[in-house]
Amino acid sequence: MKVSILVPIYGVEKFIGQCAQSLFSQTYKDIEYIFVNDCTPDNSIQVLEEVLAKFPERQQQVSIIQHEKNRGLGAARMTGLQLATGELMMIVDSDDYIAIDCVEKLVARQVETGADIVDGAYATFTGDKIMTTTAPWAQLSTDKYLKAILIQNTVTNHVWARIYRRAIFEETGIGFVEGVNLAEDYAIMGRILLKASRVCLNEVVYYYRYNDYGTFAEGVSARHIMSVVRAAGIVCDYLRHNDQKGTYYTAMDIGLLNIYSIAAKVGVNRQEVQQYCGKPSSPLFRCCLPLATIMHGRPLRWLYLFVKRLYKMSVLHIN
């Protein structure tokens, strides 16, 4: 069974060598590598080609796609997705790396279960030091896991450290969106789990590079936050059209409280957020939205944290 591995490349000259080495060293043989060069300004492609030269058996499996202009992470991932031909697919960020048997183990678990998504454990590292190891929330059903993603800041929602049945993207019409370069993982996982089955593999298969950029929404611009708002809007629109029973509306509304509050913090007004995300379904939450323009949204932030904690305890049964 062929596996397509999609790797966007931009500004990773220092890291792409380690990433490529781990990809080409995989114990699994039937792999298609799609690297998307999003007009990187450094020597990332040269470093990649130098590593590839050491793996002649892999060279026919590698495609390096060139964007004519820099289009961002969402567009680079979408280019890779459109060109992928494998029955299964993985996404790897070019400053991370994977275990030598990552693909083999994820494929074996997918074949065993037939699941649309196999979610592996991952380790966070800096330099040569492993900082933490994160298990894939195997204790949550797919239903509860999606709800936990929708209320935000509760479980991991990354697109990497997973293998997908590629056809699930075609069957659902879900893909990456150009211009959504922050929270793009949320925009994928917040939709696809409505239709996809998920199982877990409690072994570390992926190594995520830690970058100390500070607390989210600190030091980022309104432009960056608008990417987050757009991602949330994509998820909200999808759920409103596809969740006919409203099973996930409460979780979605709780997440919207967070979106409105972080937008207010950087000066993005309610009308701009509403343009993409709409208003929460709950009358109580809708009445609270004017608070987003008072005291820089702090009351709304407090409400979000309080309601989210109640929901986690009463519905998800997690602390």
Solvent accessible surface area in square Angstrom, and as a share of the most:
residue,aa,sasa,rsa
1,M,103,0.46
2,K,67,0.28
3,V,0,0.00
4,S,0,0.00
5,I,0,0.00
6,L,1,0.01
7,V,1,0.00
8,P,11,0.07
9,I,1,0.00
10,Y,110,0.42
11,G,41,0.39
12,V,15,0.08
13,E,67,0.30
14,K,181,0.77
15,F,62,0.26
16,I,0,0.00
17,G,18,0.17
18,Q,84,0.37
19,C,0,0.00
20,A,0,0.00
21,Q,82,0.36
22,S,14,0.09
23,L,0,0.00
24,F,3,0.01
25,S,34,0.22
26,Q,3,0.01
27,T,60,0.35
28,Y,38,0.15
29,K,145,0.61
30,D,63,0.33
31,I,3,0.02
32,E,30,0.14
33,Y,0,0.00
34,I,4,0.02
35,F,0,0.00
36,V,1,0.01
37,N,12,0.06
38,D,4,0.02
39,C,41,0.24
40,T,19,0.11
41,P,104,0.66
42,D,46,0.24
43,N,77,0.39
44,S,0,0.00
45,I,33,0.17
46,Q,103,0.46
47,V,34,0.20
48,L,0,0.00
49,E,89,0.40
50,E,92,0.41
51,V,14,0.08
52,L,22,0.11
53,A,68,0.53
54,K,146,0.62
55,F,25,0.10
56,P,92,0.58
57,E,120,0.54
58,R,7,0.03
59,Q,72,0.32
60,Q,178,0.79
61,Q,48,0.21
62,V,24,0.14
63,S,49,0.32
64,I,60,0.30
65,I,49,0.25
66,Q,105,0.47
67,H,8,0.04
68,E,175,0.78
69,K,136,0.58
70,N,78,0.40
71,R,87,0.32
72,G,13,0.13
73,L,54,0.27
74,G,0,0.00
75,A,1,0.01
76,A,1,0.01
77,R,3,0.01
78,M,50,0.22
79,T,18,0.10
80,G,0,0.00
81,L,15,0.07
82,Q,128,0.57
83,L,81,0.40
84,A,6,0.04
85,T,78,0.45
86,G,0,0.00
87,E,96,0.43
88,L,2,0.01
89,M,0,0.00
90,M,0,0.00
91,I,1,0.00
92,V,0,0.00
93,D,26,0.13
94,S,7,0.04
95,D,31,0.16
96,D,2,0.01
97,Y,45,0.17
98,I,3,0.01
99,A,18,0.14
100,I,101,0.51
101,D,38,0.20
102,C,0,0.00
103,V,0,0.00
104,E,79,0.35
105,K,67,0.28
106,L,0,0.00
107,V,10,0.06
108,A,61,0.47
109,R,63,0.23
110,Q,12,0.06
111,V,92,0.53
112,E,127,0.57
113,T,56,0.32
114,G,49,0.47
115,A,5,0.04
116,D,16,0.08
117,I,0,0.00
118,V,0,0.00
119,D,3,0.01
120,G,1,0.01
121,A,4,0.03
122,Y,22,0.08
123,A,2,0.02
124,T,15,0.09
125,F,4,0.02
126,T,56,0.32
127,G,57,0.55
128,D,149,0.77
129,K,133,0.56
130,I,82,0.42
131,M,80,0.36
132,T,77,0.45
133,T,86,0.50
134,T,35,0.20
135,A,63,0.49
136,P,4,0.03
137,W,60,0.21
138,A,54,0.42
139,Q,128,0.57
140,L,10,0.05
141,S,62,0.40
142,T,33,0.19
143,D,54,0.28
144,K,61,0.26
145,Y,0,0.00
146,L,0,0.00
147,K,26,0.11
148,A,0,0.00
149,I,2,0.01
150,L,0,0.00
151,I,0,0.00
152,Q,19,0.09
153,N,100,0.51
154,T,25,0.14
155,V,17,0.10
156,T,33,0.19
157,N,41,0.21
158,H,13,0.06
159,V,0,0.00
160,W,18,0.06
161,A,0,0.00
162,R,0,0.00
163,I,0,0.00
164,Y,0,0.00
165,R,68,0.25
166,R,48,0.17
167,A,34,0.26
168,I,6,0.03
169,F,8,0.03
170,E,118,0.53
171,E,112,0.50
172,T,26,0.15
173,G,68,0.65
174,I,5,0.03
175,G,8,0.08
176,F,11,0.05
177,V,45,0.26
178,E,82,0.37
179,G,32,0.31
180,V,1,0.00
181,N,60,0.31
182,L,60,0.30
183,A,31,0.24
184,E,16,0.07
185,D,19,0.10
186,Y,20,0.08
187,A,4,0.03
188,I,1,0.00
189,M,0,0.00
190,G,0,0.00
191,R,19,0.07
192,I,0,0.00
193,L,5,0.03
194,L,38,0.19
195,K,101,0.43
196,A,8,0.06
197,S,55,0.35
198,R,23,0.08
199,V,35,0.20
200,C,17,0.10
201,L,24,0.12
202,N,105,0.54
203,E,75,0.34
204,V,47,0.27
205,V,1,0.00
206,Y,0,0.00
207,Y,44,0.17
208,Y,73,0.28
209,R,25,0.09
210,Y,90,0.34
211,N,52,0.27
212,D,111,0.57
213,Y,180,0.68
214,G,55,0.53
215,T,88,0.51
216,F,107,0.45
217,A,7,0.05
218,E,94,0.42
219,G,90,0.87
220,V,47,0.27
221,S,49,0.32
222,A,43,0.33
223,R,176,0.64
224,H,63,0.28
225,I,0,0.00
226,M,36,0.16
227,S,11,0.07
228,V,10,0.06
229,V,0,0.00
230,R,75,0.27
231,A,0,0.00
232,A,2,0.02
233,G,6,0.06
234,I,38,0.19
235,V,1,0.00
236,C,4,0.03
237,D,77,0.40
238,Y,27,0.10
239,L,0,0.00
240,R,83,0.30
241,H,123,0.55
242,N,52,0.27
243,D,8,0.04
244,Q,151,0.67
245,K,188,0.80
246,G,23,0.22
247,T,65,0.38
248,Y,22,0.08
249,Y,62,0.23
250,T,74,0.43
251,A,0,0.00
252,M,4,0.02
253,D,3,0.01
254,I,1,0.01
255,G,1,0.01
256,L,2,0.01
257,L,0,0.00
258,N,6,0.03
259,I,3,0.01
260,Y,2,0.01
261,S,5,0.03
262,I,13,0.07
263,A,0,0.00
264,A,17,0.13
265,K,115,0.49
266,V,39,0.22
267,G,65,0.62
268,V,8,0.04
269,N,68,0.35
270,R,61,0.22
271,Q,115,0.51
272,E,68,0.30
273,V,1,0.00
274,Q,71,0.31
275,Q,142,0.63
276,Y,90,0.34
277,C,1,0.00
278,G,21,0.20
279,K,80,0.34
280,P,1,0.01
281,S,57,0.37
282,S,33,0.21
283,P,102,0.64
284,L,113,0.56
285,F,15,0.06
286,R,114,0.42
287,C,100,0.60
288,C,19,0.12
289,L,4,0.02
290,P,61,0.38
291,L,60,0.30
292,A,2,0.02
293,T,86,0.50
294,I,90,0.45
295,M,96,0.43
296,H,141,0.63
297,G,2,0.02
298,R,122,0.45
299,P,23,0.15
300,L,0,0.00
301,R,83,0.30
302,W,145,0.51
303,L,37,0.19
304,Y,0,0.00
305,L,78,0.39
306,F,127,0.53
307,V,24,0.14
308,K,19,0.08
309,R,125,0.46
310,L,91,0.45
311,Y,22,0.08
312,K,27,0.12
313,M,98,0.44
314,S,76,0.49
315,V,51,0.29
316,L,3,0.02
317,H,127,0.57
318,I,21,0.11
319,N,147,0.75
